[in-house]
Amino acid sequence: MPLIPEEPQIHESVPGPRATPAAGRTAPTPRPVPGPGPRPAPPRGAPAAGVRPGKPGPAAPPRGPVAAPPAQRTGSQMPAAKAATPAAGAQLQLIPAPEGGAIDAADEAVDLLLDSGRAPGEILVLTTGDPHPWAAHELSFGEAAYWAQHDAADDVFYADASAERIAGRPVVIVAVNGGTDDVTAKALPAALARAGALLIVCGDPQRINAVLGANA
């Protein structure tokens, strides 16, 4: 299921009020996501960066991947790509990002989803390489407390893509921030199976397409 970059857009189709971005919050012009750098872990119990109370839903599935020119990001738009949507599955989007910036891109996607009205407990973020800083921080207090937050399902949850205990959520974001091609090839179908409405993949499009093509 190759993913081809095109017009970025997270669609909101769930009825009800939409959250309005905070005053003065303007999304930047699309640019390469910065590479790896120190990311301070939040205090225990604090939500992940960008998490605010706040639903995009699935859009009508396209017939196939259609390339579109890049556009400036405004409001709920993000640099993303769409691919064919399985008949009874979730919509797929790709956010192009270097391996070292995949987590940053995933965090930005979470931010935009929350701004559009998606509830924090409906979002799951998975990593194929090093754990997200939030997950690493929470795991330092023990797996019992960490998985209790997963089971509560009242906030964004971050986990390793290979973890078998993870339950599905309406939106699943995969940060392809490392790991072998075999890990990535297994992680993406598993994430798609867990996504109820939307699967967002953040990473190098060439690598992702190559992995998916080799394992089709």
C-alpha positions, 0 to 999 in steps of 0.5 A: 500500500504505497503512500504518495505525498499530496495535498495536506489536510486532516478532514473533520466529519464528526458532528459537533463543535470544533475546537478553535486554535489558541489565539496567536497560534499560527501554523508555520509554512511547511519546512523540513522537520528538524533533526534529532536534538534534546527533548526534555521529558515532561514532569510525571503526570503532565500531558505530552507537548501540545496536548490540550482538551479537545475530532477529525473523522475519515474522509471519503476514500479516494480511488487511488493516490493522486499527487498534488503540489505543496501548499502553505499550511494554514489552520488544520492543514499539515504537510501530509499525503493520502493513499487509497483507503481500505474499503472498511478501514481507516484513511491513510495520511503520510507526513514526510519527515526525516528519520530524526524528525519523525517524532517532532512531526508526530507531535505536530500532528497530535497538536493539529488533531487536538486543535481540530476537536479530536479528544486526547483519549482518541489518539495513539502515537507509536514509534518504530525506533527509540521510544517517545520521550513521554513514554520513556519518562512514564516507563521510568516509574514502572510498567504498571503505572504506564499501562494503567494510563493506557487502560484509562484511555483519557489522554494521548498515549505513546508506545512502541509500535511492536507492543502487543498490549496496545488497544485500538483508537480512532486515530493512530500516528506512527513515527518511523524514527528508526528500527529495521525495515522488517520492524517498519513493515510489521508496524504499519499493517498492525497500526492500520488494524488498530486505527478506527478512522485515521492512520498517520505515518510520519517518516521518509516517504521513499523508505516507507514506500520501499518497505511496503512495496517489498512486503506487498 
